[in-house]
């Protein structure tokens, strides 16, 4: 059964949820003491968000709701030249249900309607890279640990 997906803007009350979400993406820190891991996750979250906002000042910061429950985050920057998927993250209980694919399909529809490329970066080795390739994203230039990927709208001839 398919869940009903909606987006709402991030507000100040979402910080604990967003920290918990980032925590679920850092399995590499599981060996640390809980308080030390919590401190590192908070530092990473704050540094990442500061950098995102610096690079993409008009970025839309959204909470992904699945049947009304907070399931993840979606950060998208739109400009005259592109639609940029800055970040997509889902809680583990919402992964593997097609939610990410559906959110990406929405962005691809927007890309098609606006005739703008949809771009993203993915950590090399991240399983999400296979999803992006399956959805038609083409690899671009590798930048250190990250792989650039693009999806281009199909331009129909009149």
N, C-alpha and C positions, 0 to 999 in steps of 0.2 A: 504494500500500500504506500502511496506517495504522500509525503507530508506537505502541508501548506507552508511555503516559505515566504517570509516578509523580511524587510530591512527597516531598521529605525536608526536614527542618528545616535551616536555614542553620547552619553551625558555623564556628568560628574559621578553619579551613583554606580557607574559601570566599572570603576577602577578595580575593585576586588575581583569581579568576574574576569576582567581582562588579564589580571595578574595570574589568576588560576589557569586561564587558558594558556598563557605563555609557559607556565609551569609544566603543563602536559606535553609541551613540545621539547622539553629539555631532559630527556631520559638519561643523557650523558652525565647529569648532575645527581643522579639518584643515589650515588654512593656517599654523598655529603650529608652532614648533619642537617636536619630539617631547617633549623634557623639560618644556617649558612647558605643553604640552597635558596631559601626564601629571600635572603638579602641579595644574592647574585641575580635571581630572577627579576627582582624589583629594579636593580641597577640596569640589567639588560633591557627590560621593558621601557624604562624611562629614556635610556640612550637611543634605543631603536625609534621610539615615537618622536623624540626630538629631531633625529636625523630625517625621518619620513616627512615631518612638518617643514623642516628646512628645505629639503629637496622638492617637495610638492606642496606649496603653501595652500593651494585650493583643494587639497585632497578631501574626499568625502569619507568620513569615518563612520562605519555602520556596524551595528550588532545584527547578526543573522539570527532570525527567529524561526524555529521549526515548530509548527503547531502552537505558537505562542511562547515556546521555551527558548531561552538564550542558548544557541548552539555554537556560535563562533563569531568571528569578525571578518569584515570585508572592507578593505581600504582601496579606493579607486581614485586616481587623479585623471582629470579630463583637461585636455588643452586643444588648441586649434589643430595640432599635428597628430595627436594620438589619444588613445584611451590606455591608461597604464594601470594594470593590476599591481598595486603596491604590496598588498598582503592579503592572504586568505588563510584562515586557520579555523579548524573545527575541534570541538571537544571530542575525545576518543569515542564516546557513546554515539556520536553523530557521524563518525567517519564510516566510509564503506557503504553508505546508503544512497549514493547518487546526488547528495546535496551539493557537493563541490562541482560536479558535472553540470547540474542545473544552474548554479550561479554563473559558471563560465559560459554556458549557453546563452544566458541573458546578456552577458557582456558581448558575446559574439553577435547577437542580434542587434545590440546597440551599435557595434562596430560596423555591421552591414548597413544599417539605416543611415549612419553618419558618414560612411565611406572613409573611416579612419582606421588605421591599423590598431590592433590590440596587442600590447606589449607587456612583458613581465620578465623577471629574473627568478631563477630557481637554483637553490643550492645543488651543486653537482652531487649526484648520488641520491638525492631526495626522491622517494617513490612517486611524488607528484609529477616529476618530469615525464614519466610514462603516461600519465593521464593527459598531460598537455599535448604530448605527441599524438596520442590516440584521438584527441579533439582537433587535430590538424595544425597545431602550432609547429613552426619550423625553428630549428635551433639557429641562433645567430652567434655572435662573438662570445667566447668565454672570457670572463673578467675575474681572474683570481679563482675564488671558490664558487662563483656563480656562472650560470649559463643563461645568456639572453635568449628569449624565445618570442616569436611574433606570429600572429594570425592576421591574415589580410582578407578583407572583404572581397567577395566576388563582384567585380564591376560588370554590370550588365550593359550590353550595347543597346542603344535605342534603335 
